[in-house]
Amino acid sequence: TQLLEQSPQFLSIQEGENLTVYCNSSSVFSSLQWYRQEPGEGPVLLVTVVTGGEVKKLKRLTFQFGDARKHSSLHITAAQPGDTGLYLCAGPPGSNYQLIWGAGTKLIIKP
Amino acid sequence: ETGVTQTPRHLVMGMTNKKSLKCEQHLGHNAMYWYKQSAKKPLELMFVYNFKEQTENNSVPSRFSPECPNSSHLFLHLHTLQPEDSALYLCASSQIRGRSTDTQYFGPGTRLTVL
């Protein structure tokens, strides 16, 4: 079974702290997408990483795709309450085009 | 109105009721999707339509019946549901089905509770 495992499942930290969440698989993915879902809304795409070893930055968010394309991480610097939400990773394993989804990391940033 | 809209936002129904969920996209996309989202579980893809044709049905029980009259509208007809069907039902659209890097745009979802 091709799975994307996200960790931690839940994280609650104070405003201003740094954090990293992970998206791991035993399978190779041709790309990985990161979404953020705020309460009462659908997921919104943040970034797509395609190349092994790729690093993308979106303001205070840094996304990495592992060299082997099995792992990805999201690092947030100086977290703010507006970063609160459910962070989901998804990707197509191998040459497939259908997305496999992780269960998400629920992030709460306390003011 | 822009993006992907879903109605109703909340729905409570009994197991013997018949109801429908509606999704509309204003993005000019050709692919539309129904997902089920349950707490602490990955999104479950239910149905996919590409150019109004159903291309995927991921072993969804027959009590869920999709309908796609055109590329902009998608319905999910519900009948004789079970309490375990309670979840957030998300609609999404993308430019075309079959490109792994295509961005999917999601609606806000319908929170369904089956009593």
Interface residues (C-beta under 8 A of the other chain):
Chain A: L4 Q9 S30 S31 Q33 G40 E41 G42 P43 V44 L45 T48 V50 L88 A90 G91 P92 N96 Y97 Q98 L99 I100 W101 G102 A103 G104
Chain B: V4 K40 K41 P42 L43 L45 E56 L90 A92 R97 G98 R99 S100 T101 T103 Q104 Y105 F106 G107 P108 G109
